[in-house]
Each structure stands twice: as C-alpha cells, then as structure tokens.
Amino acid sequence: MLLPFELPSALFAREAVTAPENIVEAAVAVADKFSSADTIWVLLGAALVFFMQAGFAAVEAGFTRAKNTGNIVMKNLMDFSLGTFFFWFVGYGVMFGAASAYFGGFDFFMQDAFQGKGWENSFPIPAFLIFQTVFCATAATIVSGAMAERTKFAAYCIYSVLISAVVYPISGHWTWGGGWLSEVGNNLFGEGFETATGGAGFHDFAGSSIVHMVGGIAAFIGAATLGPRIGKYTKDGKPKAILGSNLALGALGVFILWFGWFGFNGASTTCASGDDTLISMGNIFVTTNMAAAVAAAVVMIVTWLRYGKPDVSMTLNGALAGLVGITAGCDAVSPAGAAIIGLICGIALVFAIEFIDKVLKVDDPVGAIAVHGVCGAIGTILVGVLALNGGLVYGGGANFLIVQLIGVASIGIWVVVMMLVVFNVIKYTIGLRVSATEEIEGLDITEHGLASSYADFTLNDQLLGVTAHDEGKVPVSQAISVARKTVSAPAATVASPKAVDPNRPKISKITMIFRQSKFEELKKALGDIEVTGMTVTQVMGCGMQKGSSEYYRGVPIDIQLLPKVRVEVIVCKVPVDLVVETAKKVLYTGNIGDGKIFVYDVENVVKVRTGEEGYAALQDE
C-alpha cells in the first residue's frame, strides 16, 4: 500500500481535501485557497533556479579544457533531465512522505500526494513540485565539476539518478520534509528553543547543507574515488596547474548563478503576501548579495597577498562561496551578519582549495568541494552564531549552535556513507573512470563522437590593444639579449648552377621575439630606417627563466608559455647594427622578458618570380 504524502507542518495545516484522481483535479479542488502572488512567486523562483543549470554548465566548461566541453554540456543537461523524472517518480515521496521521521516512504508518481492533506500556503502542489525539483537538480549537478574530464558518462548518469531519487530526498526529509532534524531543538532543549529561535529544530532556510553540502560532499567522495586527472600531480605528489579553456565563459556562469540565487534564496519564502513576508524577502535579497560581494572581495585580497596577484578564477569561486554560505541563514541574519559570513567563507575558500589540492591530493578542477561542501557547512553552522533570534552573539546561548552542528554532522555522515557505497559499486561494476587514452584524447570525441565543441571558432591573440608594461630597472642587456649566429652550410652534393659573386653586399636575417604590446611601435621605427619588408607571426614561448612565476588556483605554474610576436627581416643595404639598436630602443621596458634578437648570416636570396639573387632580389620594383 502506498504511504500517504505529507508536506511540512509549517507549510500546510488546513482542513483535509478529498483525494482527487490526479494533480490537475487536486489543483481545481482547492483553487479557492490559492493566491496568484504566492503561486507566481514560487514558479518564478523555480524558473530562476532552473536557469542556474546554465550557470553551472558555463562555470564547469570554462574552468576545464575545451576537449571536454561537449561532455560537460551533456552531463549538466542529463542530470536535470533524469533528476526531473526520478524525483517525480520516487524522490518527492521519499522527501515529503510521512512514513517516519527518518524516511518519508514511497509514493510513486505522487499518486497519494493529495490524500487527506490540508493547506496553509496558497499555492498548488504542482508549483511546489517544480520548485523542489530544481533544488534537487542543483544538488546533483554540483558533483559534475569536481569529477570533470575523466568520468564515464554512463556512470555519471547512474549516480545522478541515485542522488536525485535517494540520497538528497532522505536527508531532505529529515529537515524540509518534517523529519527528525526539524524537531531536534525542541526535543533536546524543550519548547523554549522554538520560542528563542523561531523554529523547532535545525535551520537551513534554502539549502546550504541540504542542497549544497550534500552536493559538495558527494563531489569529494566521487573525486577521491576517481583519482586525479592525468598530469595533475608529479611523481613526488606536487600539484601542477591545468588551466581552464575559457575564463570569460566561467565568469558568465558565475554571474548567471549569482542572478539565479536571488530566486534560490528569495523564493524559498514560498509566499509573497503580507507585510512581514515582504520585509523578509527584501532582507533575503540584501543578505544574499552582501555575502557574495564580501566573499569575492576577500578572496581577491587574500590571493593578492598570497600569490602576488589577485587570482581571477578563485575570486569567481569566492562569490559562489559567499552565496552558498549565506543560503542557510539569509532569512535569519542581518546585513552585517551576512558580511561576516561572506568574510569567513572567502578566507576559508582559499585555504580549503589549497588543502584539498595539495594535502589531500583530491583533484577538483572547478573548486566545487570547497565552494559547496566546506562553505555550505560553515554557513549553516554560523546561523547558530549570527542569527538575530537565538544566535550565540545575540545572547541566545549555545543551544542553536549545537542544533546546527548536529544537523551538519548528521547530513554529512549520511552522504559520506551513501556515496562511498554508490561510487565503489559503480567503480567495480561498469567502471567509474574512462581509460587513459580516452582521457588524453578528450571525452567529447571518445564519449560522444564530437570532434570539437568549437568548430570553425578560433581564438587569436590580437597584436593591437595590448597594454604596455611599465618601465623597469633591469639593464637593457638583460632585458633584450642579442645573439649573432653563423650557420655553416652543409657540403653540397650537387654543383650550384650559378656561382655566387664573392663581392656582393653582405645579407643578414634578423629575428626578433618580443612582447605583443610593442609591435606597432617597432613596425613604425623599422619603417623610419627604411626596413619595410618583414614577416610577422604570433608565437607562444618562454626563455630560460621559464616565464614569470605565476599561480593558478594557488598552484605555481612551472612553465608558462607567454604570447609573443616574432618579426623576421632580411637586410643588406641597411646596417645590421642600426636595426638591432633601433629594435632595442623600442622594445626595452626594463623587465626580464622584453625579448630576444637573433642575427644570422644569409648565404643567398632568390626572388622566385624574376630569378634575381642576392642584393638585387631584395630591391623593390
């Protein structure tokens, strides 16, 4: 027999409604109790949270390599698609059923969802279903980023279904589904706890732990079970930076997520009526934005101090860390409290990413474990400290903090145990990881038959518009080295058809490799000394210093190939020393890496069209 459906007591508490045959009939049966404003607000929130899927896909694609972009798109599409069906099929009943305080029960396809249920909030169950569905999908998609670039697509689909149907709904039942954590405060400390805090138990308003920490812990277990990407660590365990393919795409994803988070947190009021609710909605928007902004700024400052320059990708992660951290208490803390949460989450993020990468040696390409797992737990715990009602710093004592710690620990243990089982069963049955060959070639081609996600789209560094470097203090001889090369010709096996005149003017080739920002200035200077013919190419490289010492996500980049310009000129009439001194004067900024100049002797030059050789071949018509 199917178990009855029950929504949280805080949501619905009116008289029973006669059980209808389907969702549509149920909606009509209680239509006189619905509020247009409340229903639209819940549906709008669901749409905003759904749009966050695009943000997650963009962040993951931008922070990983281009050869896996198609695979990432498919994963983010399928975890939502599969999650939608299986949450409706079984997950919703498990989360909101009334079988026990620990497990909601089975209500396949929500057949019993309306039997004997009353209403307090004024929106229909279909609206609540889609709202909860998009939250479930968020928990599942978090795992994708940490396990990117080496996971079998079939394995990903399987564990996404299990997260959506079992793992997330059960811990969700303990809290939002009216389970044991929703009453743990009163059970431990009496009804005075509810009087002091405004709630009977564990407080996670929009899902710092219920959604984000669940996804973050699952991501950690998955990435640890899977192992690091090929080339991530040296033989002695030192991490190596693997750069993302498109930082602009990653940044766009973060802004999409920030935008969607106003629905994630704001619409969790599930109501848009009454002055108290409207005030709360405004406060939620302010605290949500405040925590994100402060966390991003803090990460920028911390990385600037630690690495010498502000790290872009980690600063983007910082905004997400603040958003995750504030989600639990966005309705309960003041803007100042939100700023403190952002501050703490921002600092924690930087050191968590380093610890996970360098000490635990768990390869997380996008920082999902630190952002969602670590900051989700921190933000939830800090509700017990900073909540205006019952928080430790507001004289509420330690009871609220104890309840928050119990909730975080309980949910964390549940997810660790379940995901260890899930990932290891998959690993030893169908396999969790692709082969080394498939990983090196890229999952786009090996998993999906997609040659490239960026066909007919190439990114070329422009020679113009690059900001010049400031003048430095390194001597010109160090900043721009000059090497004169004499190349001996190999012994000829065939006699030259035409003898070379030994009295002809000397011909030299001068090759200059330098910063892109100096190209236009050099071109003009060479023109002024009547050197007009040149060959220009864009190159990537570094000198003996192996590029400047830079960091990516806290990991030093051993050899950094920098964008340069290579200009080659052939001179005969114009003195070589004049060309060299002109180039040195233009290219010098005083910094290591200003460039190099190579001078070669040229045996002969032949103009193909006319057959002219030597000096004559270099002259214009």
Secondary structure per residue as TSV (DSSP state, phi and psi in degrees):
chain	resnum	aa	ss	phi	psi
A	1	M	-	360.0	134.0
A	2	L	-	-69.9	139.2
A	3	L	-	-80.1	150.0
A	4	P	-	-69.8	157.3
A	5	F	B	-93.5	140.4
A	6	E	-	-143.6	126.6
A	7	L	-	-85.6	161.5
A	8	P	-	-54.2	142.9
A	9	S	T	-60.8	-25.8
A	10	A	T	-72.9	-15.0
A	11	L	T	-96.1	-47.6
A	12	F	-	-132.7	124.9
A	13	A	-	-150.3	24.3
A	14	R	S	-93.3	-174.1
A	15	E	-	-64.2	156.4
A	16	A	-	-64.4	151.4
A	17	V	B	-112.0	134.0
A	18	T	-	-57.0	133.1
A	19	A	-	-62.7	121.7
A	20	P	-	-88.7	176.3
A	21	E	S	-85.8	-25.0
A	22	N	S	-153.6	178.2
A	23	I	H	-62.6	-41.4
A	24	V	H	-62.5	-45.8
A	25	E	H	-63.5	-35.4
A	26	A	H	-63.9	-41.8
A	27	A	H	-62.6	-42.0
A	28	V	H	-67.1	-37.2
A	29	A	H	-61.8	-28.4
A	30	V	T	-119.5	23.4
A	31	A	G	-61.1	-29.2
A	32	D	G	-71.8	-8.9
A	33	K	G	-102.8	2.6
A	34	F	-	-89.8	148.2
A	35	S	-	-110.4	129.5
A	36	S	H	-61.2	-43.2
A	37	A	H	-62.2	-45.4
A	38	D	H	-65.1	-44.6
A	39	T	H	-64.0	-46.2
A	40	I	H	-62.6	-39.3
A	41	W	H	-63.7	-42.7
A	42	V	H	-64.8	-43.6
A	43	L	H	-68.2	-37.4
A	44	L	H	-64.3	-42.0
A	45	G	H	-60.5	-41.9
A	46	A	H	-60.8	-40.4
A	47	A	H	-65.5	-40.1
A	48	L	H	-65.8	-42.1
A	49	V	H	-68.0	-36.8
A	50	F	H	-60.2	-40.6
A	51	F	H	-62.9	-22.8
A	52	M	H	-62.8	-23.0
A	53	Q	H	-58.1	-39.0
A	54	A	H	-63.9	-38.2
A	55	G	H	-63.4	-45.3
A	56	F	H	-61.5	-42.0
A	57	A	H	-63.4	-42.1
A	58	A	H	-67.4	-42.8
A	59	V	H	-61.1	-46.9
A	60	E	H	-65.7	-43.2
A	61	A	H	-65.4	-39.1
A	62	G	H	-70.8	-32.6
A	63	F	H	-89.8	-0.7
A	64	T	S	-121.4	-177.7
A	65	R	-	-85.6	151.8
A	66	A	G	-62.4	-27.4
A	67	K	G	-68.8	-7.8
A	68	N	G	-117.3	9.1
A	69	T	H	-62.8	-44.4
A	70	G	H	-60.9	-40.2
A	71	N	H	-62.8	-40.8
A	72	I	H	-65.3	-41.5
A	73	V	H	-60.4	-45.2
A	74	M	H	-63.7	-41.1
A	75	K	H	-62.4	-46.3
A	76	N	H	-69.1	-29.0
A	77	L	H	-71.5	-44.5
A	78	M	H	-76.4	-33.1
A	79	D	H	-65.7	-31.4
A	80	F	H	-75.9	-42.7
A	81	S	H	-65.2	-50.0
A	82	L	H	-67.4	-40.1
A	83	G	H	-62.2	-38.1
A	84	T	H	-57.7	-48.1
A	85	F	H	-67.6	-49.1
A	86	F	H	-73.9	-26.9
A	87	F	I	-68.1	-38.8
A	88	W	I	-68.1	-41.7
A	89	F	I	-65.1	-47.5
A	90	V	I	-138.5	-33.2
A	91	G	I	-63.0	-39.6
A	92	Y	H	-62.3	-43.8
A	93	G	H	-65.1	-41.0
A	94	V	H	-61.3	-36.8
A	95	M	H	-81.1	-39.9
A	96	F	H	-115.9	9.3
A	97	G	B	-73.7	176.9
A	98	A	-	-124.3	27.1
A	99	A	S	-63.8	-45.1
A	100	S	-	-159.8	179.1
A	101	A	S	-75.8	-8.8
A	102	Y	S	-114.8	-20.2
A	103	F	-	-148.7	125.0
A	104	G	-	-70.4	-29.9
A	105	G	-	109.8	-179.9
A	106	F	-	-107.3	124.0
A	107	D	-	-135.9	77.0
A	108	F	G	-59.7	129.7
A	109	F	G	57.4	21.8
A	110	M	G	60.1	35.6
A	111	Q	T	-66.6	-32.8
A	112	D	T	-103.0	12.6
A	113	A	T	-64.6	-19.6
A	114	F	T	-111.3	2.8
A	115	Q	T	-75.8	120.8
A	116	G	T	65.9	28.9
A	117	K	B	-106.3	145.4
A	118	G	-	-106.2	179.0
A	119	W	-	-129.1	137.3
A	120	E	S	-117.8	-52.2
A	121	N	S	-78.1	154.3
A	122	S	S	-105.4	56.3
A	123	F	S	-142.9	153.6
A	124	P	-	-79.7	161.8
A	125	I	H	-59.8	-38.1
A	126	P	H	-55.5	-37.6
A	127	A	H	-66.3	-40.6
A	128	F	H	-67.4	-36.0
A	129	L	H	-60.7	-49.9
A	130	I	H	-68.2	-33.6
A	131	F	H	-64.3	-44.8
A	132	Q	H	-71.6	-30.1
A	133	T	H	-62.7	-44.6
A	134	V	H	-68.9	-29.9
A	135	F	H	-67.9	-41.6
A	136	C	H	-60.1	-43.2
A	137	A	H	-62.8	-33.3
A	138	T	H	-63.4	-44.4
A	139	A	H	-59.4	-39.4
A	140	A	H	-71.9	-38.5
A	141	T	H	-75.9	-20.4
A	142	I	H	-58.9	-35.6
A	143	V	H	-65.0	-30.4
A	144	S	H	-56.5	-44.9
A	145	G	H	-64.7	-42.9
A	146	A	H	-67.9	-26.0
A	147	M	T	-105.7	18.4
A	148	A	T	-68.5	152.0
A	149	E	T	79.4	0.5
A	150	R	S	-150.4	10.8
A	151	T	B	-99.8	137.7
A	152	K	-	-63.2	136.8
A	153	F	H	-64.8	-39.6
A	154	A	H	-62.9	-41.3
A	155	A	H	-64.0	-39.7
A	156	Y	H	-61.3	-44.4
A	157	C	H	-60.1	-40.6
A	158	I	H	-65.7	-50.2
A	159	Y	H	-73.7	-22.8
A	160	S	H	-65.6	-40.2
A	161	V	H	-63.3	-43.4
A	162	L	H	-67.1	-36.3
A	163	I	I	-64.0	-43.9
A	164	S	I	-71.3	-32.5
A	165	A	I	-95.1	-25.7
A	166	V	I	-129.1	-59.2
A	167	V	I	-63.4	-55.8
A	168	Y	H	-65.4	-45.2
A	169	P	H	-62.0	-34.6
A	170	I	H	-69.9	-49.0
A	171	S	H	-67.2	-30.8
A	172	G	H	-65.3	-34.5
A	173	H	H	-65.3	-36.2
A	174	W	H	-60.9	-24.3
A	175	T	H	-115.0	-77.9
A	176	W	T	-70.6	-20.6
A	177	G	T	-90.2	9.7
A	178	G	S	83.0	17.7
A	179	G	-	-79.9	-163.9
A	180	W	G	-63.9	-34.2
A	181	L	G	-69.7	-25.4
A	182	S	G	-70.5	-14.2
A	183	E	G	-121.8	5.1
A	184	V	H	-64.4	-31.6
A	185	G	H	-64.1	-49.3
A	186	N	H	-64.6	-38.1
A	187	N	H	-66.0	-33.4
A	188	L	H	-86.6	-41.3
A	189	F	H	-118.9	3.9
A	190	G	-	86.1	176.3
A	191	E	T	-69.3	-13.2
A	192	G	H	-63.1	-24.4
A	193	F	H	-63.1	-45.3
A	194	E	H	-66.1	-36.5
A	195	T	H	-63.0	-39.2
A	196	A	H	-77.1	-37.6
A	197	T	H	-104.3	-17.5
A	198	G	S	85.2	2.8
A	199	G	S	-144.8	158.8
A	200	A	S	-88.0	-12.0
A	201	G	S	-159.5	-145.0
A	202	F	-	-58.8	135.0
A	203	H	-	-113.4	112.7
A	204	D	-	-140.5	88.1
A	205	F	S	-56.8	-50.0
A	206	A	S	-126.8	2.7
A	207	G	-	116.4	32.3
A	208	S	I	-56.1	-42.6
A	209	S	I	-97.2	-47.3
A	210	I	I	-60.6	-36.1
A	211	V	I	-104.2	-59.7
A	212	H	I	-76.0	-45.5
A	213	M	I	-65.4	-35.9
A	214	V	H	-58.7	-47.5
A	215	G	H	-66.2	-39.8
A	216	G	H	-66.4	-41.5
A	217	I	H	-68.4	-42.2
A	218	A	H	-59.5	-38.8
A	219	A	H	-63.7	-41.3
A	220	F	H	-63.8	-47.7
A	221	I	H	-62.1	-41.8
A	222	G	H	-65.2	-46.1
A	223	A	H	-66.8	-37.9
A	224	A	H	-67.3	-41.0
A	225	T	H	-67.2	-37.7
A	226	L	H	-72.6	-37.6
A	227	G	-	91.7	163.6
A	228	P	-	-74.4	163.3
A	229	R	-	-65.5	152.5
A	230	I	T	-60.6	128.5
A	231	G	T	89.1	0.2
A	232	K	S	-73.3	-35.7
A	233	Y	B	-124.3	144.7
A	234	T	-	-76.2	176.3
A	235	K	T	-62.9	-29.0
A	236	D	T	-91.8	10.4
A	237	G	-	87.6	8.6
A	238	K	-	-78.5	128.9
A	239	P	B	-71.3	146.1
A	240	K	-	-118.0	143.1
A	241	A	-	-75.3	130.5
A	242	I	-	-116.3	105.6
A	243	L	-	-72.0	148.3
A	244	G	-	-73.9	165.1
A	245	S	S	-89.7	-24.8
A	246	N	-	-155.1	91.3
A	247	L	H	-65.8	-32.5
A	248	A	H	-63.1	-40.6
A	249	L	H	-65.2	-40.2
A	250	G	H	-62.5	-40.7
A	251	A	H	-65.3	-41.0
A	252	L	H	-59.5	-41.2
A	253	G	H	-61.2	-40.1
A	254	V	H	-64.7	-42.9
A	255	F	H	-65.7	-36.4
A	256	I	H	-63.2	-44.4
A	257	L	H	-63.5	-42.3
A	258	W	H	-59.2	-44.0
A	259	F	H	-63.0	-47.8
A	260	G	H	-65.4	-26.1
A	261	W	H	-65.3	-23.6
A	262	F	H	-65.0	-29.8
A	263	G	H	-79.6	-38.2
A	264	F	H	-57.9	-48.7
A	265	N	H	-87.9	-47.3
A	266	G	H	-62.5	-44.1
A	267	A	G	-77.0	-7.0
A	268	S	G	-70.5	-5.6
A	269	T	G	-64.9	-23.6
A	270	T	-	49.6	27.4
A	271	C	-	-160.6	143.7
A	272	A	-	-133.7	30.3
A	273	S	-	-125.2	143.2
A	274	G	S	94.8	143.8
A	275	D	H	-61.3	-42.2
A	276	D	H	-61.5	-41.9
A	277	T	H	-66.5	-41.8
A	278	L	H	-64.4	-38.8
A	279	I	H	-63.5	-42.4
A	280	S	H	-62.4	-41.3
A	281	M	H	-60.3	-44.6
A	282	G	H	-62.1	-42.7
A	283	N	H	-63.9	-38.3
A	284	I	H	-63.2	-42.7
A	285	F	H	-62.1	-42.3
A	286	V	H	-66.4	-48.1
A	287	T	H	-66.2	-37.5
A	288	T	H	-60.6	-48.8
A	289	N	H	-67.9	-39.6
A	290	M	H	-61.4	-48.0
A	291	A	H	-62.3	-41.6
A	292	A	H	-63.7	-45.8
A	293	A	H	-64.9	-45.6
A	294	V	H	-64.7	-44.0
A	295	A	H	-61.4	-42.6
A	296	A	H	-61.9	-44.4
A	297	A	H	-64.4	-40.2
A	298	V	H	-64.3	-44.5
A	299	V	H	-62.4	-40.3
A	300	M	H	-57.3	-47.2
A	301	I	H	-66.8	-45.4
A	302	V	H	-63.0	-46.0
A	303	T	H	-67.6	-33.6
A	304	W	H	-61.0	-44.4
A	305	L	H	-71.1	-37.8
A	306	R	H	-80.4	-38.1
A	307	Y	H	-110.8	-1.9
A	308	G	S	89.9	-19.6
A	309	K	S	-145.0	150.0
A	310	P	-	-70.0	127.8
A	311	D	-	-82.3	121.4
A	312	V	H	-68.3	-51.6
A	313	S	H	-65.9	-37.2
A	314	M	H	-71.7	-31.8
A	315	T	H	-66.2	-38.7
A	316	L	H	-61.9	-43.7
A	317	N	H	-58.6	-34.0
A	318	G	H	-61.0	-40.8
A	319	A	H	-60.0	-42.6
A	320	L	H	-67.5	-36.1
A	321	A	H	-61.4	-42.0
A	322	G	H	-65.1	-38.8
A	323	L	H	-64.6	-44.8
A	324	V	H	-63.1	-44.6
A	325	G	H	-63.4	-36.3
A	326	I	H	-82.8	-13.3
A	327	T	H	-60.1	-36.7
A	328	A	T	-69.0	-39.3
A	329	G	T	-118.3	21.3
A	330	C	T	-60.3	-24.8
A	331	D	T	-91.9	-10.0
A	332	A	T	-112.8	-14.5
A	333	V	S	-112.0	163.3
A	334	S	-	-84.8	168.6
A	335	P	H	-55.6	-36.4
A	336	A	H	-64.8	-40.8
A	337	G	H	-63.1	-38.9
A	338	A	H	-63.3	-39.8
A	339	A	H	-63.2	-39.8
A	340	I	H	-65.0	-42.1
A	341	I	H	-61.6	-43.1
A	342	G	H	-61.9	-41.7
A	343	L	H	-60.5	-49.4
A	344	I	H	-66.6	-43.3
A	345	C	H	-65.5	-37.1
A	346	G	H	-63.5	-45.8
A	347	I	H	-65.0	-45.3
A	348	A	H	-60.8	-37.1
A	349	L	H	-58.3	-50.2
A	350	V	H	-58.8	-48.7
A	351	F	H	-73.8	-29.4
A	352	A	H	-67.7	-42.7
A	353	I	H	-61.3	-44.4
A	354	E	H	-64.0	-43.2
A	355	F	I	-64.4	-45.5
A	356	I	I	-63.9	-40.5
A	357	D	I	-77.0	-45.6
A	358	K	I	-94.5	-33.6
A	359	V	I	-96.9	-54.5
A	360	L	S	-75.8	-22.1
A	361	K	-	57.1	42.5
A	362	V	-	-101.3	122.2
A	363	D	-	-85.8	109.5
A	364	D	-	-121.7	98.0
A	365	P	T	-61.0	-28.2
A	366	V	T	-113.9	-0.7
A	367	G	-	77.3	23.2
A	368	A	H	-65.1	-35.6
A	369	I	I	-65.0	-47.2
A	370	A	I	-68.3	-43.8
A	371	V	I	-64.9	-53.6
A	372	H	I	-91.2	-42.4
A	373	G	I	-74.0	-58.6
A	374	V	I	-67.5	-52.1
A	375	C	H	-72.0	-26.8
A	376	G	H	-63.9	-43.5
A	377	A	H	-67.2	-44.5
A	378	I	H	-61.3	-47.3
A	379	G	H	-60.8	-38.6
A	380	T	H	-67.4	-42.9
A	381	I	H	-64.7	-38.6
A	382	L	H	-67.7	-16.1
A	383	V	H	-59.8	-39.7
A	384	G	H	-67.8	-14.5
A	385	V	H	-98.5	-41.6
A	386	L	H	-108.7	-1.0
A	387	A	-	-62.6	135.7
A	388	L	T	-62.3	-33.7
A	389	N	T	-106.2	106.6
A	390	G	T	89.6	-1.5
A	391	G	-	-69.7	152.9
A	392	L	G	-58.4	-44.4
A	393	V	G	-76.4	-9.8
A	394	Y	G	-104.9	20.7
A	395	G	T	83.4	14.8
A	396	G	-	-84.9	-3.2
A	397	G	-	80.3	-172.4
A	398	A	S	-93.2	-3.9
A	399	N	H	-59.6	-46.0
A	400	F	H	-62.4	-42.8
A	401	L	H	-62.5	-41.2
A	402	I	H	-61.4	-43.5
A	403	V	H	-62.3	-42.1
A	404	Q	H	-64.7	-39.5
A	405	L	H	-64.3	-40.7
A	406	I	H	-61.6	-44.3
A	407	G	H	-63.6	-46.3
A	408	V	H	-62.6	-44.8
A	409	A	H	-64.3	-42.3
A	410	S	H	-64.7	-48.2
A	411	I	H	-64.7	-41.2
A	412	G	H	-61.5	-45.7
A	413	I	H	-62.7	-42.6
A	414	W	H	-58.2	-47.0
A	415	V	H	-69.1	-40.7
A	416	V	H	-58.9	-49.6
A	417	V	H	-62.4	-49.4
A	418	M	H	-63.9	-43.6
A	419	M	H	-75.0	-27.8
A	420	L	H	-61.4	-43.0
A	421	V	H	-65.5	-49.0
A	422	V	H	-60.4	-51.4
A	423	F	H	-68.1	-36.3
A	424	N	H	-74.1	-34.6
A	425	V	H	-63.3	-44.9
A	426	I	H	-63.0	-42.8
A	427	K	H	-58.9	-41.4
A	428	Y	T	-97.0	9.0
A	429	T	T	-115.8	-85.4
A	430	I	T	-84.5	-13.1
A	431	G	-	93.5	139.4
A	432	L	S	-99.4	-29.6
A	433	R	B	-116.0	145.0
A	434	V	-	-73.2	167.1
A	435	S	-	-71.3	164.5
A	436	A	H	-60.9	-39.3
A	437	T	H	-63.2	-44.2
A	438	E	H	-64.2	-40.1
A	439	E	H	-64.4	-42.8
A	440	I	H	-67.3	-41.5
A	441	E	H	-71.0	-26.2
A	442	G	-	106.0	142.2
A	443	L	H	-75.6	-18.3
A	444	D	H	-59.1	-49.4
A	445	I	H	-81.0	-38.9
A	446	T	H	-81.1	-31.6
A	447	E	H	-97.2	-24.8
A	448	H	H	-131.9	-0.8
A	449	G	-	66.9	26.3
A	450	L	-	-102.6	113.5
A	451	A	S	-63.0	-41.8
A	452	S	-	-160.6	140.4
A	453	S	T	-83.1	-5.5
A	454	Y	T	-126.1	38.2
A	455	A	T	-58.5	138.6
A	456	D	T	59.7	23.5
A	457	F	-	-136.4	106.9
A	458	T	-	-117.0	146.5
A	459	L	-	-106.0	113.9
A	460	N	-	-112.7	133.2
A	461	D	-	-67.1	134.1
A	462	Q	-	-87.1	143.9
A	463	L	S	-78.3	-18.7
A	464	L	S	-104.9	158.2
A	465	G	S	77.7	15.4
A	466	V	-	-94.4	129.8
A	467	T	-	-68.2	131.8
A	468	A	-	-72.7	154.4
A	469	H	-	-77.5	150.8
A	470	D	-	-68.5	154.4
A	471	E	-	-64.1	135.9
A	472	G	-	-111.0	-161.0
A	473	K	-	-121.6	6.3
A	474	V	S	-77.5	135.2
A	475	P	-	-58.2	152.3
A	476	V	H	-60.5	-31.4
A	477	S	H	-66.0	-27.5
A	478	Q	H	-88.1	-35.6
A	479	A	H	-72.0	-38.0
A	480	I	E	-131.2	106.6
A	481	S	E	-89.0	148.1
A	482	V	E	-121.2	125.7
A	483	A	E	-121.5	127.6
A	484	R	E	-103.1	121.1
A	485	K	E	-111.5	135.7
A	486	T	-	-118.3	116.4
A	487	V	-	-104.0	121.3
A	488	S	-	-81.4	131.5
A	489	A	-	-75.6	141.9
A	490	P	-	-68.5	156.7
A	491	A	-	-60.5	131.6
A	492	A	-	-78.7	139.2
A	493	T	S	-100.1	-14.3
A	494	V	S	-128.0	133.4
A	495	A	-	-63.8	140.8
A	496	S	-	-67.3	135.8
A	497	P	S	-68.8	-17.9
A	498	K	S	-144.4	125.7
A	499	A	-	-67.1	143.6
A	500	V	-	-89.3	132.7
A	501	D	-	-67.9	117.0
A	502	P	T	-67.6	-15.8
A	503	N	T	-96.3	5.9
A	504	R	S	-68.7	156.0
A	505	P	-	-60.5	147.8
A	506	K	-	-69.9	137.9
A	507	I	E	-112.3	134.8
A	508	S	E	-132.6	148.0
A	509	K	E	-110.3	130.8
A	510	I	E	-116.9	120.4
A	511	T	E	-110.2	126.8
A	512	M	E	-121.9	127.6
A	513	I	E	-118.8	124.2
A	514	F	E	-156.5	-179.5
A	515	R	E	-68.2	144.4
A	516	Q	G	-59.9	-33.7
A	517	S	G	-65.0	-16.0
A	518	K	G	-98.4	1.7
A	519	F	H	-63.0	-51.8
A	520	E	H	-61.4	-40.1
A	521	E	H	-65.8	-40.2
A	522	L	H	-67.7	-42.0
A	523	K	H	-58.3	-42.6
A	524	K	H	-65.8	-43.2
A	525	A	H	-64.4	-39.3
A	526	L	H	-67.4	-37.3
A	527	G	H	-62.6	-35.6
A	528	D	H	-65.6	-25.4
A	529	I	T	-103.5	18.7
A	530	E	T	69.5	30.8
A	531	V	-	-103.4	101.8
A	532	T	-	-109.0	-24.0
A	533	G	-	-90.0	130.5
A	534	M	-	-157.1	155.9
A	535	T	E	-114.1	128.7
A	536	V	E	-121.9	129.9
A	537	T	E	-136.1	153.1
A	538	Q	E	-96.2	133.1
A	539	V	E	-134.5	164.9
A	540	M	E	-121.8	137.3
A	541	G	E	-179.1	-179.5
A	542	C	-	-151.0	159.8
A	543	G	-	-91.0	-158.5
A	544	M	T	-64.6	-23.7
A	545	Q	T	-78.5	-3.4
A	546	K	-	60.2	36.2
A	547	G	S	77.7	163.7
A	548	S	-	-69.7	153.0
A	549	S	-	-75.0	108.8
A	550	E	-	-124.5	168.4
A	551	Y	E	-127.3	145.2
A	552	Y	E	-126.2	113.1
A	553	R	T	55.8	39.5
A	554	G	T	83.6	-0.5
A	555	V	E	-108.1	126.0
A	556	P	E	-65.1	139.5
A	557	I	-	-89.8	114.0
A	558	D	S	-61.8	-55.4
A	559	I	S	-125.8	114.7
A	560	Q	-	-106.3	114.6
A	561	L	-	-81.5	120.2
A	562	L	E	-102.6	145.7
A	563	P	E	-70.3	127.9
A	564	K	E	-133.4	169.9
A	565	V	E	-117.2	135.9
A	566	R	E	-112.6	122.1
A	567	V	E	-116.0	128.8
A	568	E	E	-119.4	130.0
A	569	V	E	-130.8	147.8
A	570	I	E	-111.9	125.8
A	571	V	E	-126.4	151.1
A	572	C	S	-140.6	-55.3
A	573	K	S	-72.9	-40.8
A	574	V	S	-81.9	128.9
A	575	P	-	-60.9	139.1
A	576	V	H	-59.7	-44.1
A	577	D	H	-61.0	-33.7
A	578	L	H	-65.4	-42.8
A	579	V	H	-63.8	-44.3
A	580	V	H	-63.9	-46.8
A	581	E	H	-66.2	-37.0
A	582	T	H	-62.5	-45.2
A	583	A	H	-64.5	-42.7
A	584	K	H	-62.3	-39.4
A	585	K	H	-64.0	-39.0
A	586	V	H	-75.9	-42.5
A	587	L	H	-81.7	-18.9
A	588	Y	-	-70.2	125.8
A	589	T	-	-121.9	-11.1
A	590	G	S	93.4	7.9
A	591	N	S	-109.4	144.9
A	592	I	T	-58.0	133.0
A	593	G	T	97.6	11.6
A	594	D	S	-60.3	-31.2
A	595	G	E	148.5	180.0
A	596	K	E	-138.1	149.5
A	597	I	E	-126.4	128.4
A	598	F	E	-116.1	134.1
A	599	V	E	-118.1	126.7
A	600	Y	E	-122.2	145.4
A	601	D	E	-80.9	135.1
A	602	V	E	-108.0	125.3
A	603	E	S	-68.4	-42.6
A	604	N	-	-163.5	158.2
A	605	V	-	-129.9	133.9
A	606	V	B	-123.7	125.5
A	607	K	-	-86.7	115.9
A	608	V	T	-61.3	-42.5
A	609	R	T	-65.6	-41.1
A	610	T	T	-105.6	-17.2
A	611	G	-	82.8	1.8
A	612	E	-	-67.6	149.1
A	613	E	B	-128.1	164.5
A	614	G	G	62.9	-139.4
A	615	Y	G	-56.1	-40.7
A	616	A	G	-63.2	-33.2
A	617	A	G	-68.9	-19.3
A	618	L	G	-91.3	-6.3
A	619	Q	S	-88.3	143.0
A	620	D	-	-72.5	161.3
A	621	E	-	-62.0	360.0
